[in-house]
Amino acid sequence: MSLELTHGHTIYSSRLIVNCAPAIRTRSSPASSGRFPFGYMSKSSADVNSTGPDTPLVVATALDLTGCIKYLLKAGGDPNIPTDSDLLPIQIAACHGNRKVVEILFPFTAPIPIVSNWSVEGILVHVKAIHSKGKGKGKGVQRGKHTKAELNNCTKAELKLDGDKAVGRKDYLAASKLYTEAIGLDPNDATLYSNRSLCHVKMGEATKALFDANTCIMMQPEWLKGYYRKGAALMSLKEYKGACDAFLAGMKLDPNNADMETMFR
């Protein structure tokens, strides 16, 4: 069984999906419509630290799924595996201002060298100072301690999350603009091109969608999502042979992926 994660629109194959649907059912989330950020699967066969490109714990943190975060930690999820932008889940939670999630992740997270006061409050203060610098505010903040990379990573994470939320509302124009802003901060993040490709397809801009899909494949040739996006774009362009080739290329990377198989039915 394979379901699609809402964050970053990442397809996880059956061996990568984590069974934390019970935790999600308690929230007003995509579960109400039958789409869970994580599907059903036994703990023994799930890899809770798989990257596609983000770990399930990163995804759950980005979506503020507190119950799912707790479940993943109990199942062995590692909060010390960063995103492609080198942000740990605890930093993402701090970027969102979610103190509760920071408190949950803190006991499991190794100290981050750039955070001088390693405590829940210290992490939140550190990220707030970065935001203040980015906005040209924050009197009394020691600005020299924060690098441009820190500012970009935190801002990119927020733009990416806002883009995902816009997709959830089916506001694809707004989402594409947010992903474009995020790409401006990090032009080497394949996930952002994949997400924007989806938006272009939904808006009927298949040529742009194909460009983003090809960029995604170029950056991460071993990630099947790029081929999925390329196939979808080519289907919109009525280039069915090319679409079939793209889906087949993706299936070679993950022969059991249900989403790819569906495209051949």
C-alpha positions, -999 to +999 in steps of 0.1 A: +000+000+000+013+034-008-001+069+000+011+104-007+024+126+020+009+161+020+042+178+029+064+184-001+040+160-020+065+132-015+055+097-027+066+071-001+066+035-012+051+008+011+084+000+028+088+037+038+054+045+052+049+047+090+018+036+108+008+067+127-027+071+114-042+066+148-024+097+161-035+118+131-071+108+133-075+129+165-067+161+145-086+180+119-062+169+092-063+153+057-073+121+076-109+132+075-108+129+037-091+095+037-056+108+029-032+103+058+002+119+058+014+084+067-003+051+058-009+018+075+020-005+081+035-026+107+064-012+127+086-042+118+085-034+081+087+004+082+118+025+080+111+055+101+143+072+091+140+068+054+145+100+033+123+108+003+140+133+004+128+142+040+123+118+068+088+111+081+098+130+113+108+161+093+075+159+075+054+155+107+073+184+123+067+207+093+030+199+095+028+203+133+015+168+137+023+164+174+008+130+179+026+117+149+059+131+161+055+113+194+047+081+176+077+084+153+101+091+182+088+060+201+093+040+169+129+050+166+127+081+145+160+101+146+155+138+151+192+144+142+187+137+105+185+171+088+166+182+057+185+190+024+188+225+038+206+212+069+177+220+093+168+196+120+132+190+130+137+210+162+148+240+142+118+237+119+095+236+150+113+267+163+109+284+130+072+278+133+072+291+169+059+258+181+072+255+216+053+223+224+070+204+195+104+219+205+099+205+240+090+171+226+120+169+203+146+185+227+154+154+248+161+134+217+181+160+198+219+164+200+232+199+209+236+222+179+269+240+180+256+273+167+230+275+195+250+288+225+223+282+251+212+246+245+178+246+261+142+249+248+142+286+255+177+290+240+166+274+207+135+296+204+155+327+212+182+318+187+156+313+159+137+345+169+170+364+166+175+351+131+141+362+121+147+396+136+178+400+117+161+389+085+134+416+090+159+443+098+146+444+134+155+430+167+174+457+187+200+443+210+204+411+189+240+400+183+236+399+145+271+388+136+264+354+151+239+345+124+250+335+089+232+342+057+227+304+053+208+303+087+185+331+076+178+315+042+172+280+056+147+292+082+129+314+057+129+287+030+113+262+055+085+287+061+079+294+025+079+257+017+053+250+044+031+279+033+033+266-002+022+231+009-007+247+028-017+266-003-017+234-023-039+219+004-063+247-003-059+241-041-046+276-044-019+266-069-010+301-081-002+312-046+017+280-039+038+283-071+048+318-061+058+307-026+079+278-041+095+303-065+105+325-036+120+295-018+139+285-049+154+320-049+169+312-015+180+277-024+181+269-061+195+234-054+165+220-036+149+194-059+117+191-038+108+227-045+110+222-083+089+190-079+063+209-059+062+238-084+059+213-112+027+200-096+013+235-094+020+242-130+002+210-141-028+220-120-028+254-136-026+240-171+010+252-176+024+218-188+055+232-205+066+249-173+058+218-153+080+197-176+109+221-172+106+219-134+103+181-135+134+178-157+153+201-133+142+179-104+155+148-122+188+165-130+193+174-094+182+140-079+182+113-106+176+086-080+144+101-067+113+087-084+091+118-078+109+137-106+099+110-131+064+110-117+062+148-123+077+145-157+052+118-167+023+140-155+035+170-174+039+149-206+004+135-202-009+170-201+010+178-233-005+146-248+030+132-253+019+098-242+050+078-252+073+102-234+050+100-204+051+062-204+089+063-206+091+086-176+068+065-155+088+034-164+120+051-154+104+059-121+092+023-116+128+010-121+137+030-090+108+015-070+090-013-088+064-016-060+053+020-059+015+020-061+013+056-074+035+048-104+016+016-111-017+035-111-005+056-141-005+024-163-041+014-155 
